[in-house]
Amino acid sequence: MCSTDSSDALARLAAALDDLAAERLEGAFGPQLIERLGPLLVAGNRLTAEVARTVRQGELTGAAEHDGHKTMASWLRGHARFSPAAAFRLVTTGRAIEALPAVAAAAATGALPPEALAVIAPVTTPANLAAAEAQDVDLAGVDAALTEVAVTRPHAELRQVVKHYLDRLDPDGAEPDPTEGRSLTLVKHADGSVSGRFELDAVGGEKLQTAVESIVQASRPAGDMRTRAQQQADALVQLCDNQLAAGTLPVLRTHKPHVVVRVDLEDLIDPAAAGPGAAQTGFGTIISAARARWLACDGNISRIVIGPDGEVLDYGRRQRISPPPLRRALDARDRGCVFTGCDAPAHWCDVHHLIHWIDGGQTNLGNCALLCERHHTKIHHGFRIERQPDGRWRTWRPDGTEILVLPRITAEPERSRAG
């Protein structure tokens, strides 16, 4: 196809997309949207395949040099603003389309989504193609088989088939070092939240799934409305809590690793100070004074007096808010999180002061309770717990209604108390 023909076709494509974008979808309902979505997905698949085919031809002809780039991957990163992973995926997809005619034909019809092409792409790496040729592998037969699975079977099954083929291609190869393929990338955002991505080998992934799932299944309080993703994220944080509390992590510069928060005394002791930017963690995250007071419920406090020019004038001995004997007594009495409906064990819990120690509350058995991280947060956001004379704990929502477990029989009238 000459460049003029391509330009005309792309112009018609752009016009068609303009027409689609101009359609209003607000009044459409289920069947109409599904009927519209199907052809769009097929068209998207076809367009991705054509992009990959073009990228491959650009790779073969050195087209990136036209704009001063060495490779098509670097061109995609610089000119199309692709991430490195997306650029690599598109380049390898183009190579797969070139090497596997049946896959290419199916992709051209829109039958294969980009994810399927990405899974098939490792089959066509130079090393794997060379290994297949050396072993007289019928690549055309592999091509046909992979296409049939990709078109007719679930995505997970395609992954298994490709892995099986690659394993059989090098049955006597050296067992790979599992640590070589592992990676963990964390990105901290402006508000202090963290997102990330990790890659684990099969055994490492199994270990992570086993550990996280054990906490997910053991921490399912009544009325839990969290999504699966939220449950797993909470479980991962709980794993970190457990390990930090165990004190078995490597010692760094004479100190065991721990969460550090710096906050001015005025913000710490003033319960009315929301202070969204009042405190700072050891890794530089800015948090609120309210969050700092929550962390201070069950931690160590060190006093440091800083002069007007930033010099340290005085520093006090680190003091533990809840001493070990009190913690052991709370473990024996509460045996776990006291929030109604929660069955988190004691070793997952923080010590919570019913009347905060900053506000004059005593650090003793009568003024303390065990709460898991999730419910400790709830208590600092309007929920309330109270221990009855018979030793039972009751929990109230911010609106004053009591949280009850089945059967929901109120034992006694609520004694009115504001927050």
SEPAKE-366488 format. One record per residue: residue in three letters; x negated, z negated, y of N, C-alpha, C in turn. Coordinates in steps of 0.05 Angstrom, whole numbers, padded with zeros to 5 digits, always signed. Each point is the difference from the previous one (the first is absolute). Layout:
ALAXZYXZYXZY;...
***
This chain:
MET-00017+00000-00024+00017+00000+00024-00018+00000+00025;CYS+00005+00018+00019-00017+00001+00024+00008-00023+00019;SER-00017-00004+00020+00005-00022+00018+00026+00003+00016;THR+00007+00025+00006+00025+00005+00015+00024-00008-00017;ASP+00000+00007-00026+00021-00007-00018+00003-00031-00002;SER-00024-00013-00002+00001-00029-00001+00012-00012+00025;SER-00008+00011+00022+00010-00011+00026+00030+00003+00001;ASP+00010+00023-00009+00029+00005+00001+00015-00020-00019;ALA-00012-00004-00024+00013-00018-00019+00000-00028+00011;LEU-00022-00009+00012-00002-00027+00010+00019-00003+00024;ALA+00003+00021+00016+00019-00002+00022+00029-00003-00010;ARG+00007+00014-00021+00026-00003-00012+00004-00028-00012;LEU-00022-00010-00012+00001-00027-00011+00005-00020+00022;ALA-00015+00002+00022+00003-00018+00022+00028+00001+00011;ALA+00011+00024+00002+00028+00003+00010+00020-00013-00018;ALA-00004+00003-00026+00018-00013-00019-00002-00030+00002;LEU-00024-00011+00003-00003-00029+00003+00013-00009+00026;ASP-00002+00016+00021+00013-00007+00025+00030-00002-00004;ASP+00011+00018-00015+00029+00000-00006+00008-00025-00015;LEU-00017-00007-00020+00006-00024-00016-00002-00025+00017;ALA-00020-00001+00017-00004-00024+00017+00022-00003+00020;ALA+00013+00022+00007+00022-00002+00020+00026-00009-00012;GLU+00002+00000-00026+00025-00009-00013+00003-00030+00003;ARG+00024-00009+00006+00006-00029+00003+00008-00011-00027;LEU-00013-00022-00008+00006-00012-00026+00016-00025+00001;GLU+00007-00009+00025+00013-00026+00002+00027-00001-00014;GLY+00014+00022+00000+00027+00000-00013+00000+00008-00029;ALA-00024+00006-00011-00001+00008-00028+00002-00025-00018;PHE+00010+00004-00024+00002-00022-00019-00014+00007-00026;GLY+00001-00018-00020-00016+00003-00024-00003+00027-00012;PRO+00021+00012-00011-00003+00026-00013-00012+00022+00018;GLN+00008+00000+00025-00011+00020+00018-00030-00003+00004;LEU-00008-00025+00003-00029-00005+00004-00016+00007-00024;ILE+00010-00007-00024-00014+00006-00025-00002+00031-00003;GLU+00022+00014+00006+00000+00029-00002-00020+00012+00019;ARG-00004-00011+00023-00019+00010+00019-00029-00007-00008;LEU-00003-00025-00011-00027-00010-00006-00014+00016-00023;GLY+00015+00007-00020-00012+00014-00023-00015+00025+00008;PRO+00013+00019+00013-00015+00024+00009-00023-00006+00019;LEU+00003-00021+00016-00022-00007+00018-00025-00009-00016;LEU+00005-00016-00020-00022-00009-00017-00014+00023-00014;VAL+00015+00018-00010-00011+00024-00014-00017+00016+00021;ALA+00012+00004+00023-00015+00015+00021-00025-00015+00008;GLY+00001-00026+00002-00024-00015+00007-00021+00003-00022;ASN+00008-00001-00025-00019+00004-00022-00014+00027+00002;ARG+00017+00021+00006-00011+00027+00002-00020+00002+00023;LEU+00008-00013+00022-00017+00001+00023-00027-00014-00005;THR+00001-00023-00013-00025-00014-00007-00018+00017-00018;ALA+00012+00013-00019-00015+00018-00018-00013+00022+00015;GLU+00014+00011+00020-00011+00022+00016-00023-00010+00018;VAL+00004-00024+00011-00021-00012+00016-00025-00004-00017;ALA+00003-00011-00024-00022-00005-00018-00014+00026-00008;ARG+00015+00021-00005-00011+00026-00007-00017+00011+00024;THR+00010-00004+00024-00014+00010+00023-00026-00016+00005;VAL+00002-00027-00005-00024-00017+00003-00021+00009-00020;ARG+00008+00006-00024-00020+00008-00020-00013+00026+00008;GLN+00015+00019+00010-00012+00025+00008-00019-00004+00024;GLY+00008-00019+00017-00018-00007+00022-00026-00012-00010;GLU+00003-00016-00021-00024-00012-00012-00018+00021-00012;LEU+00011+00020-00013-00015+00021-00013-00014+00018+00020;THR+00012+00004+00023-00011+00018+00020-00015-00014+00022;GLY-00002-00027-00001-00014-00014+00021+00014+00000+00027;ALA+00027+00001-00001+00015+00002+00025-00005-00023+00019;ALA-00006-00023-00010-00004-00023+00018-00023+00004+00019;GLU-00019+00016-00007-00023+00006+00017+00009+00013+00027;HIS+00023+00013-00001+00011+00013+00024+00003-00020+00023;ASP+00007-00025-00008+00004-00021+00020-00023-00021-00001;GLY-00022+00008-00012-00023-00017+00000+00000-00022-00021;HIS+00017+00002-00020+00001-00020-00021-00013+00010-00026;LYS-00011-00019-00015-00013+00008-00024+00019+00005-00023;THR+00021-00016-00002+00019+00002-00022+00029+00001+00010;MET+00018+00009-00017+00028+00000+00007+00010-00029+00002;ALA-00011-00018-00016+00008-00028+00002-00006-00011+00028;SER-00024+00005+00010-00006-00010+00027+00017+00014+00021;TRP+00006+00025-00004+00018+00014+00019+00027-00012+00000;LEU+00011-00007-00023+00026-00013-00002+00000-00027+00014;ARG-00022-00015-00004-00001-00026+00014-00001+00003+00030;GLY-00016+00019+00009-00005+00003+00029+00022+00015+00014;HIS+00011+00022-00012+00019+00017+00014+00029-00007-00007;ALA+00005-00008-00025+00028-00007-00008+00004-00030+00000;ARG-00020-00016+00007+00001-00029+00001+00009-00012-00027;PHE-00010+00012-00022+00005-00011-00026-00018-00025-00005;SER+00009-00018-00016-00017-00021-00010-00020+00012-00020;PRO-00023-00013-00004-00018+00011-00020+00013+00004-00028;ALA+00017-00019-00008+00012+00002-00026+00019+00024-00001;ALA+00016+00004+00021+00019+00023+00001-00015+00026+00000;ALA-00022+00002+00015-00015+00024+00001-00012+00007-00027;PHE-00011-00020-00013-00012+00004-00027+00022+00009-00019;ARG+00023-00013+00001+00022+00007-00018+00009+00029+00004;LEU+00001+00010+00024+00009+00027+00005-00021+00020-00009;VAL-00026-00006+00004-00021+00018-00009+00000+00002-00031;THR+00002-00023-00014+00000+00001-00029+00025+00013-00011;THR+00023-00003+00015+00024+00014-00009-00003+00030+00002;GLY-00013+00010+00021-00005+00028+00002-00018+00011-00023;ARG-00019-00016-00007-00018+00008-00023+00016+00001-00026;ALA+00018-00019-00003+00016+00000-00025+00019+00024-00001;ILE+00012+00007+00022+00017+00023+00001-00015+00026-00007;GLU-00025+00001+00009-00016+00024-00006-00007+00002-00029;ALA-00007-00023-00012-00010-00001-00028+00022+00001-00021;LEU+00024-00008+00007+00022-00002-00020+00023+00018+00009;PRO+00002+00024-00010+00020+00019+00009+00029-00009-00005;ALA+00005-00013-00023+00027-00009-00006+00009-00022+00019;VAL-00019-00018+00006+00006-00021+00020+00005+00013+00027;ALA-00016+00020+00007+00003+00013+00026+00027+00014+00002;ALA+00009+00013-00022+00025+00014+00001+00023-00020+00003;ALA-00001-00023-00014+00021-00020+00003+00000-00012+00027;ALA-00024-00004+00011-00002-00012+00027+00012+00019+00021;ALA-00004+00027-00004+00010+00019+00019+00030+00001+00000;THR+00013-00008-00022+00029+00000+00000+00012-00026+00011;GLY-00018-00020+00005+00009-00026+00010+00007-00020-00021;ALA-00007+00007-00025+00008-00017-00023-00019-00025-00002;LEU-00023+00002+00013-00020-00022-00002-00003-00014+00027;PRO+00004-00026+00001-00005-00014+00025-00030-00004+00004;PRO-00009-00005+00025-00028-00004+00005-00013-00022-00017;GLU+00015-00021-00007-00011-00021-00016-00007+00010-00028;ALA+00016+00018-00011-00007+00011-00027-00026+00016+00002;LEU-00002+00016+00021-00024+00016+00003-00025-00017+00003;ALA+00003-00023+00014-00023-00018+00003-00008-00013-00026;VAL+00019-00005-00017-00006-00012-00027-00014+00020-00017;ILE+00007+00026+00002-00012+00021-00017-00027+00007+00010;ALA-00005-00003+00026-00025+00010+00012-00026-00008-00014;PRO-00003-00025-00010-00025-00007-00014-00007+00017-00024;VAL+00020+00013-00012-00006+00018-00022-00018+00022+00008;THR+00001+00008+00025-00015+00023+00010-00025-00006+00015;THR-00010-00025-00001-00026-00005+00012-00021+00016-00014;PRO-00022+00008+00013-00021+00016-00013-00010-00012-00026;ALA-00004-00027+00000-00010-00013-00024+00020+00003-00023;ASN+00026-00004+00005+00020+00001-00021+00004+00029-00009;LEU-00001+00019+00018+00003+00028-00008-00024+00008-00018;ALA-00024-00009+00008-00024+00006-00016+00002-00013-00028;ALA+00010-00025-00001+00003-00013-00026+00020+00015-00017;ALA+00022+00009+00012+00020+00015-00015-00011+00026-00011;GLU-00016+00014+00016-00012+00025-00009-00020-00005-00023;ALA-00015-00021+00002-00020-00007-00020+00013-00006-00027;GLN+00024-00011+00001+00014-00008-00024+00021+00020-00009;ASP-00001+00024+00012+00019+00022-00007+00029-00009+00003;VAL+00005-00016+00020+00028-00009+00005+00016+00024+00009;ASP+00024+00003-00010+00019+00021+00008+00012-00009+00027;LEU-00013+00008+00022+00008-00010+00026+00028+00012+00007;ALA+00005+00024-00009+00027+00011+00005+00022-00016-00014;GLY-00006-00010-00024+00019-00017-00014+00004-00026+00014;VAL-00023-00012+00010+00002-00025+00015+00016+00005+00026;ASP-00005+00022+00013+00015+00007+00024+00030+00001-00005;ALA+00008+00014-00022+00028+00002-00006+00012-00027-00007;ALA-00015-00016-00016+00011-00026-00008+00003-00019+00024;LEU-00020+00000+00018+00002-00017+00023+00024+00008+00018;THR+00003+00026+00003+00022+00010+00016+00027-00008-00011;GLU+00004+00002-00026+00025-00008-00013+00006-00029+00005;VAL-00021-00017-00004+00004-00029+00004+00006-00006+00029;ALA-00014+00013+00018+00003-00005+00028+00028+00008+00010;VAL+00011+00021-00012+00026+00010+00009+00023-00015-00013;THR-00004-00010-00024+00023-00010-00016-00001-00030-00004;ARG-00023-00013+00003-00002-00028-00008-00005-00018+00025;PRO+00004-00026-00003-00005-00019+00023-00029+00001+00008;HIS-00005-00008+00025-00027+00000+00011-00019-00017-00016;ALA+00010-00024-00008-00018-00018-00016-00009+00013-00025;GLU+00017+00016-00013-00008+00013-00025-00022+00022+00006;LEU+00003+00014+00022-00021+00019+00007-00027-00014+00003;ARG+00000-00023+00013-00025-00014+00004-00012-00007-00027;GLN+00016-00009-00019-00010-00007-00026-00011+00024-00015;VAL+00014+00023+00002-00010+00024-00013-00026+00009+00011;VAL-00003+00000+00026-00025+00008+00013-00023-00019-00008;LYS+00006-00026+00000-00021-00019-00008-00008+00004-00029;HIS+00019+00005-00017-00006+00005-00029-00018+00025-00003;TYR+00007+00021+00015-00017+00024-00002-00029-00005+00010;LEU-00002-00014+00022-00027-00006+00011-00016-00018-00019;ASP+00014-00020-00012-00014-00017-00019-00009+00015-00024;ARG+00016+00019-00010-00007+00016-00024-00022+00020+00007;LEU-00002+00007+00026-00020+00019+00008-00028-00011-00002;ASP-00002-00027+00003-00026-00013-00002+00003-00025-00017;PRO+00006+00003-00026+00006-00024-00017-00024-00018-00004;ASP-00024+00012+00002-00024-00016-00005-00014-00008+00025;GLY+00012+00005+00023-00013-00006+00025-00004-00030+00003;ALA-00019-00007+00017-00006-00028+00005+00025-00014+00012;GLU+00005-00024-00009+00022-00016+00011-00007-00005+00030;PRO+00018+00008+00018-00007-00003+00028-00001-00029+00008;ASP-00017-00006+00020-00002-00027+00011+00026-00004+00016;PRO+00017-00019-00007+00025-00004+00014-00003-00007+00029;THR-00023-00012+00007-00004-00009+00028-00006+00024+00019;GLU-00008+00022-00012-00008+00023+00018+00024+00012+00013;GLY+00023+00000-00013+00024+00012+00011+00018-00019+00015;ARG-00008-00025+00002+00017-00020+00013-00005+00001+00030;SER+00021-00003+00016-00003-00002+00029+00023-00016+00011;LEU-00005-00013+00022+00020-00015+00015-00006+00003+00030;THR+00020+00011+00014-00003+00005+00029+00022-00016+00014;LEU-00008-00016+00019+00019-00016+00016-00002+00009+00029;VAL+00023+00003+00013+00002+00008+00028+00015-00021+00015;LYS-00012-00012+00020+00014-00020+00017+00012+00014+00024;HIS+00026-00006+00005+00014+00013+00023-00001-00019+00024;ALA+00010+00011+00022-00002-00015+00025+00014-00027-00001;ASP+00021-00002-00015+00015-00026-00002-00012-00019-00020;GLY-00022+00008-00013-00013-00018-00020+00009+00005-00028;SER+00022+00016-00003+00008+00007-00028-00020+00018-00013;VAL+00000+00000-00026-00020+00015-00015+00014+00019-00020;SER-00009+00024-00002+00009+00019-00020-00024+00010-00015;GLY+00003+00011-00023-00023+00009-00015+00007+00018-00023;ARG-00021+00008-00013+00002+00018-00023-00021-00008-00020;PHE+00007+00000-00026-00021-00006-00020+00002+00019-00023;GLU-00022+00004-00013-00002+00016-00025-00013-00017-00021;LEU+00013-00002-00023-00011-00016-00022+00000+00016-00026;ASP-00019-00005-00017+00000+00012-00026+00023-00012-00017;ALA+00004+00010-00024+00023-00008-00016-00001-00030-00006;VAL-00023-00010-00008-00003-00028-00007+00003-00018+00025;GLY-00014+00008+00022+00003-00016+00024+00029-00001+00010;GLY+00013+00023-00002+00028+00001+00008+00018-00017-00017;GLU-00006-00001-00026+00015-00017-00018-00003-00029+00007;LYS-00025-00008+00007-00005-00028+00007+00016-00007+00025;LEU-00001+00018+00020+00015-00006+00025+00030-00002-00005;GLN+00011+00019-00015+00029+00000-00006+00007-00025-00015;THR-00016-00008-00019+00006-00024-00016+00001-00025+00018;ALA-00020-00003+00017-00002-00023+00017+00023-00001+00020;VAL+00005+00023+00013+00022+00001+00020+00027-00004-00013;GLU+00004+00013-00023+00026-00003-00014+00005-00028-00009;SER-00021-00015-00008+00005-00027-00009+00011-00017+00023;ILE-00009+00004+00024+00010-00015+00023+00028+00010+00008;VAL+00004+00027-00001+00026+00011+00007+00022-00012-00019;GLN-00006-00001-00025+00020-00010-00019+00004-00030+00001;ALA-00021-00014+00008+00001-00029+00001+00012-00010+00027;SER+00003+00018+00019+00009-00008+00026+00025+00016+00008;ARG+00022-00005-00014+00025+00015+00005+00022-00020+00007;PRO-00001-00011+00024+00020-00021+00007+00028+00012+00001;ALA+00020-00017-00002+00028+00009+00001+00005+00014+00026;GLY+00015+00022-00001+00008+00014+00024-00023+00016+00012;ASP-00021+00005-00015-00023+00015+00010+00009+00029+00006;MET-00002+00009+00025+00009+00027+00008-00024+00018+00007;ARG-00024-00010-00007-00024+00017+00006+00000+00025-00017;THR-00011+00021+00012-00004+00024-00016-00023-00004-00019;ARG-00003+00018-00020-00022-00001-00019-00027+00000+00015;ALA-00002+00017+00020-00025+00002+00015-00006-00026+00015;GLN+00020-00013+00011-00004-00025+00013-00009-00022-00019;GLN+00013+00000-00024-00007-00020-00020-00030+00003-00008;GLN-00009+00025-00004-00027+00004-00008-00020-00007+00022;ALA+00007+00006+00025-00017-00007+00022-00002-00031+00003;ASP+00022-00014-00003-00001-00029+00001-00017-00011-00023;ALA+00002+00012-00023-00016-00009-00023-00029+00005+00005;LEU-00008+00021+00012-00028+00005+00006-00011-00020+00019;VAL+00016-00007+00021-00009-00021+00018-00002-00027-00014;GLN+00019-00005-00019-00002-00025-00015-00025-00001-00017;LEU-00008+00022-00012-00025+00001-00015-00023-00009+00018;CYS-00001+00011+00025-00021-00008+00018+00002-00030+00007;ASP+00024-00010+00005+00003-00028+00005-00011-00017-00023;ASN+00008+00007-00025-00009-00015-00023-00030+00000-00002;GLN-00013+00023+00005-00029+00002-00003-00014-00016+00022;LEU+00010+00002+00024-00012-00015+00022+00003-00030-00005;ALA+00023-00008-00009+00005-00029-00005-00017-00010-00023;ALA-00006+00017-00019-00016-00009-00024-00028-00007+00008;GLY-00010+00011+00022-00027-00006+00008-00022+00011-00017;THR+00006+00021-00015-00020+00012-00018-00012+00026+00011;LEU+00009+00009+00024-00011+00024+00011-00029-00005+00009;PRO-00016+00021+00002-00028-00004+00009-00002-00014+00027;VAL-00020-00018+00002-00005-00014+00025-00015+00018+00019;LEU+00009+00002+00024-00012+00017+00020-00012-00017+00022;ARG-00027+00001+00002-00014-00015+00021+00008-00029+00000;THR+00000-00012-00022+00005-00029-00005+00030-00007+00002;HIS+00017+00019+00005+00029-00006+00002+00016+00016-00021;LYS+00019-00014-00013+00018+00014-00017+00019+00017+00017;PRO+00007+00024-00009+00018+00017+00017+00027-00013+00004;HIS+00009+00002+00025+00026-00011+00007+00010+00014+00025;VAL+00026-00002+00004+00012+00013+00023-00006-00018+00025;VAL-00010+00013+00020-00008-00015+00025+00019+00009+00022;VAL+00009-00019+00016+00017+00006+00023-00010-00017+00023;ARG-00005+00013+00023-00008-00014+00024+00023+00000+00020;VAL+00008-00023+00009+00022-00003+00018-00005-00022+00020;ASP+00008+00003+00025-00004-00021+00020+00019-00023-00007;LEU-00010-00024+00007+00015-00025-00007+00027+00000+00013;GLU+00002+00010+00025+00026+00000+00014+00021+00016-00015;ASP-00008+00023-00010+00018+00018-00015+00007-00012-00027;LEU-00019-00014-00012+00005-00011-00026+00020-00023+00000;ILE-00001-00017+00021+00016-00024+00000+00027+00004+00014;ASP+00004+00023+00014+00025+00005+00014+00019+00016-00017;PRO+00021-00013-00012+00018+00015-00017+00016+00021+00014;ALA+00002-00002+00027+00015+00020+00015-00016+00025+00007;ALA-00026-00001-00006-00018+00022+00007+00000+00021-00022;ALA+00015+00022+00004+00000+00021-00020-00028+00013-00001;GLY-00011+00005+00024-00027+00010+00002-00007+00023-00019;PRO+00011+00024+00004-00005+00022-00019-00029+00007-00002;GLY-00016-00006+00020-00029+00007-00002-00017-00024+00003;ALA+00009-00023-00010-00014-00025+00005-00023-00007-00019;ALA+00001+00011-00024-00020-00007-00020-00014+00024-00011;GLN-00023-00004-00011-00016+00022-00011-00012-00008-00027;THR+00003+00018-00020-00011-00006-00027-00029+00007-00002;GLY-00012-00007-00022-00028+00006-00004-00007+00029+00001;PHE+00018+00017-00009-00005+00029+00000+00010+00013+00026;GLY+00007-00016+00020+00006+00011+00026+00029+00006+00006;THR+00018-00006-00019+00028+00005+00004+00012-00020+00020;ILE+00016+00009+00019+00013-00017+00019+00028-00008-00011;ILE+00005-00025-00002+00026-00010-00010+00012-00019+00020;SER+00025-00007-00005+00015-00017+00018-00007-00030-00005;ALA+00006-00016+00021-00004-00029-00003+00018-00011-00022;ALA+00024+00011-00003+00018-00009-00021-00012+00005-00028;ARG-00012+00024-00004-00013+00005-00025-00024-00018-00005;ALA-00014-00006+00021-00023-00018-00002+00009-00028-00009;ARG+00022-00009+00012+00011-00027-00008+00009+00000-00029;TRP+00011+00023-00009+00007+00002-00028-00024-00002-00019;LEU-00021+00015+00007-00025-00002-00016-00012-00028+00001;ALA+00004-00014+00022-00012-00026+00003+00015-00022-00016;CYS+00023+00008-00012+00015-00020-00015-00017-00012-00023;ASP-00016+00018-00013-00014-00009-00024-00029+00011+00002;GLY-00015-00010+00019-00027+00011+00004-00019-00021+00010;ASN-00024+00009+00008-00020-00017+00012+00000+00005+00030;ILE-00003-00021+00016-00001+00003+00029-00028-00009+00009;SER-00012+00017+00017-00026-00007+00012+00004+00001+00031;ARG-00009-00021+00014+00002+00000+00029-00026+00010+00012;ILE+00002+00020+00017-00024+00011+00014+00007+00001+00030;VAL-00016-00013+00016+00004+00000+00029-00019+00020+00013;ILE+00012+00019+00014-00016+00022+00012+00002-00002+00031;GLY-00023+00002+00012-00002-00003+00029+00009+00025+00014;PRO+00001+00000+00027+00010+00023+00016-00017+00025-00004;ASP-00025-00004-00007-00017+00023-00003-00003+00009-00030;GLY+00016-00012-00017+00000+00008-00028-00018-00016-00017;GLU-00014-00020+00011-00018-00016-00016+00015-00022-00015;VAL-00009-00006-00024+00012-00021-00017-00009-00027+00011;LEU+00019-00016+00009-00007-00026+00011+00001-00022-00021;ASP+00018+00004-00019+00004-00021-00021+00015+00012-00023;TYR-00006-00009-00024+00015+00009-00023+00004-00024-00019;GLY+00024-00001-00012+00007-00022-00016-00002+00006-00030;ARG+00001-00021-00016-00001+00004-00029+00026+00013-00010;ARG-00003+00018-00019+00023+00013-00011+00017-00020-00015;GLN+00026+00001+00005+00019-00019-00013+00020+00015-00016;ARG+00006-00010-00024+00020+00012-00017+00027-00011+00007;ILE+00020+00017+00006+00026-00009+00008+00014-00015-00023;SER-00001+00012-00024+00013-00013-00023-00023-00007-00020;PRO-00007-00026-00001-00023-00007-00018+00007+00004-00029;PRO-00020+00002-00017+00004+00005-00029+00019-00020-00013;PRO-00002-00027+00005+00018-00018-00013+00030+00006+00006;LEU+00005+00007+00025+00028+00007+00007+00008+00026-00014;ARG-00018+00019-00002+00007+00025-00014+00007-00005-00029;ARG-00016-00018-00013+00006-00006-00028+00027-00014-00003;ALA+00007-00017+00019+00025-00014-00001+00023+00020+00004;LEU-00003+00019+00018+00021+00020+00004+00003+00018-00024;ASP-00022+00007-00012+00001+00017-00025+00016-00015-00021;ALA-00004-00026-00003+00014-00015-00020+00029-00004+00007;ARG+00006-00003+00025+00028-00005+00008+00016+00025+00001;ASP-00010+00021+00014+00016+00024+00005-00003+00020-00023;ARG-00023+00002-00011-00006+00018-00023+00001+00030+00007;GLY+00006+00006+00025+00002+00028+00008+00015+00002+00026;CYS+00006+00024+00008+00014+00005+00026+00027-00014-00001;VAL+00007-00015+00021+00025-00015+00001+00022+00016+00013;PHE-00005+00024+00010+00021+00017+00011+00020+00007-00021;THR+00026-00003+00006+00021+00003-00020-00002+00028-00013;GLY+00000+00001-00026+00000+00025-00015-00028+00010-00006;CYS-00021-00012+00010-00027+00010-00005-00013-00016-00023;ASP-00014+00015-00017-00013-00013-00023-00031+00004+00001;ALA-00010+00005+00025-00029+00003+00002-00014-00025-00008;PRO-00021+00001-00016-00014-00025-00009-00016-00012+00023;ALA-00009-00025-00005-00013-00015+00021-00026+00013+00010;HIS-00014+00013-00019-00026+00011+00009+00003+00026+00017;TRP+00025+00008+00004+00005+00022+00019+00008-00010+00028;CYS+00002-00026+00003+00014-00012+00023-00019-00011+00021;ASP+00009-00001+00025-00013-00014+00022+00014-00027+00004;VAL-00013-00018+00014+00012-00025+00008+00013+00004+00027;HIS+00026-00005+00001+00015+00003+00025+00008-00027+00011;HIS-00004-00004+00026+00009-00025+00013+00029+00004+00009;LEU+00018-00018-00008+00028+00002+00009+00001-00003+00030;ILE-00014-00020+00010-00005-00003+00029-00029+00007+00004;HIS-00006+00021+00015-00028+00010+00001-00019-00022+00010;TRP-00024+00000-00013-00019-00020+00008-00008+00002+00029;ILE+00002+00025+00011-00006+00004+00029+00020-00015+00017;ASP+00025-00002-00010+00021-00013+00015+00002-00030-00007;GLY-00020-00011-00013+00000-00028-00006+00009-00007-00028;GLY+00007+00020-00016+00008-00005-00027-00023-00011-00017;GLN+00006-00019-00016-00021-00012-00016-00007+00017-00025;THR-00025-00001-00007-00009+00014-00024+00002-00019-00024;ASN+00024-00003-00010+00005-00017-00023+00020+00012-00018;LEU+00005-00012-00023+00018+00011-00020+00028+00004+00010;GLY+00010-00018+00017+00027+00002+00010+00004+00023+00019;ASN-00021+00009+00014+00003+00021+00020-00011+00027-00009;CYS-00006+00003-00025-00012+00024-00009+00015+00012-00024;ALA-00003+00026-00004+00012+00013-00023-00016+00025-00007;LEU+00003+00009-00024-00014+00024-00009+00018+00025+00004;LEU-00011+00021+00012+00014+00025+00005-00018+00023-00006;CYS+00011+00020-00014-00016+00025-00005-00002+00015+00027;GLU-00018+00020+00001-00005+00014+00025+00025+00012+00012;ARG+00016+00013-00017+00024+00013+00010+00019-00020+00013;HIS+00005-00023-00013+00019-00019+00010-00012-00018+00021;HIS-00026-00003+00000-00013-00014+00022+00005+00015+00026;THR-00002+00027-00002+00006+00017+00023+00029-00003+00009;LYS+00018-00001-00019+00028-00003+00006+00006-00026+00016;ILE-00013-00022-00009+00004-00025+00013-00009+00001+00029;HIS-00022+00015+00005-00009+00002+00028+00015+00021+00016;HIS+00021+00011-00013+00017+00019+00014+00030-00008-00001;GLY+00005-00026+00000+00027-00009+00004+00013-00013-00025;PHE-00010+00005-00024+00012-00013-00023-00009-00030+00000;ARG+00015-00016-00015-00006-00029+00000+00003-00011-00028;ILE-00018-00018-00007+00002-00014-00026+00002-00030+00005;GLU+00013-00014-00018+00003-00029+00003+00001-00013-00028;ARG-00015-00022-00003+00000-00014-00026+00021-00022+00001;GLN+00017+00000-00021+00022-00019-00002-00011-00027-00012;PRO+00016-00021+00004-00009-00026-00011-00004+00000-00030;ASP+00014+00018-00014-00004+00001-00029-00023+00018-00009;GLY-00015+00011+00021-00024+00016-00007+00005+00030+00000;ARG+00026+00008+00002+00006+00029+00000-00006+00011+00028;TRP-00008+00026+00000-00004+00014+00025+00023+00019+00005;ARG+00008+00001+00026+00021+00019+00008-00011+00018+00022;THR+00011+00024+00002-00011+00020+00018+00023+00012+00017;TRP-00005+00003+00026+00020+00012+00018-00011+00024+00014;ARG+00018+00019+00004-00007+00024+00015-00001-00006+00030;PRO-00010+00018+00017+00000-00005+00029+00027-00003+00012;ASP+00021+00011-00013+00028-00003+00011+00013-00025-00009;GLY-00015-00017-00015+00011-00026-00009+00013+00000-00027;THR+00004+00024-00012+00012+00000-00027-00021-00006-00021;GLU+00009-00014-00021-00019-00009-00021-00004+00022-00021;ILE-00024+00003-00009-00006+00018-00022+00005-00015-00026;LEU+00017+00011-00017+00008-00013-00025-00006+00019-00023;VAL-00007-00011-00022-00004+00016-00024+00025-00003-00017;LEU+00004+00019-00018+00023+00000-00017-00001-00023-00020;PRO+00023-00013-00006+00026+00004+00013+00000-00013+00028;ARG+00012+00014+00020-00002-00009+00027+00020-00022+00006;ILE-00008-00024-00006+00017-00024+00004-00015-00018+00020;THR+00011-00004+00023-00013-00017+00020+00002-00029-00009;ALA-00023-00013-00002-00001-00027-00010+00012-00020+00020;GLU-00005+00004+00025+00010-00018+00020+00002+00014+00027;PRO+00016-00009+00018+00003+00014+00026-00027+00000+00015;GLU-00005+00021+00014-00024+00003+00015-00001-00019+00023;ARG-00022-00015+00003-00003-00018+00023-00010+00018+00023;SER+00015+00002+00021-00006+00018+00022-00027-00007+00012;ARG-00017+00020+00003-00025-00004+00013-00010+00027+00010;ALA-00008+00001+00025-00009+00025+00011-00028+00007-00007;GLY-00004+00020-00016-00027+00010-00006-00020-00020-00009;
***
